[in-house]
Amino acid sequence: MTQPVNILVDNDPGGKDIGEVISNIIKKQVKWTEPYIHVVANLYMMPTPLAAGATESAIEDFISPQTLGTVIGRKMLRRNLPFDPSLHYGKAIFAEQVIK
């Protein structure tokens, strides 16, 4: 309990479900423009920052284009659904095989 635990959440529709859970815990609406939201004890939620004029952001927005362009088995990353699994791989494979 001496160190903070930070949950980084995409500031997009996918992250809003987590935001609703956090809102229920803290008993107030999550402000997605805040740099962090204190949840309980040493737990914090951090929405991904918004670029100037942007209304959404995701963690992939902060990864270099070269890394995002990594080819695995002749497939490219597709950040959004739907995608063709014969041509693309998703975020889980990206996290496990590229980032990790």
LUMBARO-667236 format. One line per 5 residues: number of its first residue (from 1); their letters; for each residue x, y, z of C-alpha. Coordinates in steps of 0.001 Angstrom, whole numbers, plus 500000, padded with zeros to 6 digits. Layout:
# residues N
NUM) a) X/Y/Z  ...
END
This chain:
# residues 100
1) mtqpv) 500000/500000/500000  503026/502310/499958  503184/502526/496154  500435/503770/493821  498756/501377/491439
6) nilvd) 497878/503091/488156  495435/501729/485606  495955/503322/482190  492652/503427/480293  492055/504374/476670
11) ndpgg) 490181/507664/476440  487800/506298/473808  484511/504393/473737  486261/501154/474721  487557/502735/477928
16) kdige) 484208/504222/478884  482991/500895/480331  485868/500960/482810  485066/504599/483516  481500/503656/484431
21) visni) 482763/501055/486906  485114/503634/488431  482256/506175/488581  480189/503675/490554  483065/503125/492979
26) ikkqv) 483853/506810/493552  480180/507863/493436  480758/510623/490886  481204/510927/487143  484732/510332/485836
31) kwtep) 486200/513469/484250  488088/512176/481222  490079/515412/480936  491728/514897/484340  495277/513474/484346
36) yihvv) 494238/510898/486952  491284/509857/489102  491766/508605/492658  489686/505444/493048  490441/504011/496503
41) anlym) 493487/503717/498766  496499/503587/496433  494505/502839/493234  494320/505441/490465  492858/505474/486966
46) mptpl) 494730/507457/484319  492928/508196/481039  495214/508441/478017  495841/512150/477326  494020/513945/474538
51) aagat) 496018/515702/471833  495028/519289/471069  491588/519246/469477  491162/515477/469847  488084/513939/471449
56) esaie) 489555/510443/471870  492908/508798/472472  494287/505294/472920  497603/503974/474146  498561/503125/470560
61) dfisp) 498552/506865/469778  501748/507125/471833  503618/504299/470090  505952/505026/467180  504686/504429/463644
66) qtlgt) 507582/502015/463100  506457/499866/466039  502804/500063/464987  503884/498900/461531  505465/495667/462803
71) vigrk) 504604/492757/460535  503977/489365/462154  503580/486430/459803  502778/488779/456899  499993/490397/458960
76) mlrrn) 499679/494034/460044  498122/495480/463191  494486/496469/462879  493498/498634/465845  489745/498496/465331
81) lpfdp) 487211/495817/464613  486260/494314/462290  489438/493021/460706  490374/490225/458345  492382/487669/460372
86) slhyg) 494138/486548/457193  495578/490077/456806  495581/491560/460292  496321/490866/463941  494717/492626/466901
91) kaifa) 495788/494500/469997  496274/491376/472142  498840/489919/469736  500442/493359/469411  500831/493600/473175
96) eqvik) 502172/490063/473589  504406/489720/470553  505523/493284/469786  505445/495291/473006  506314/492519/475451
END
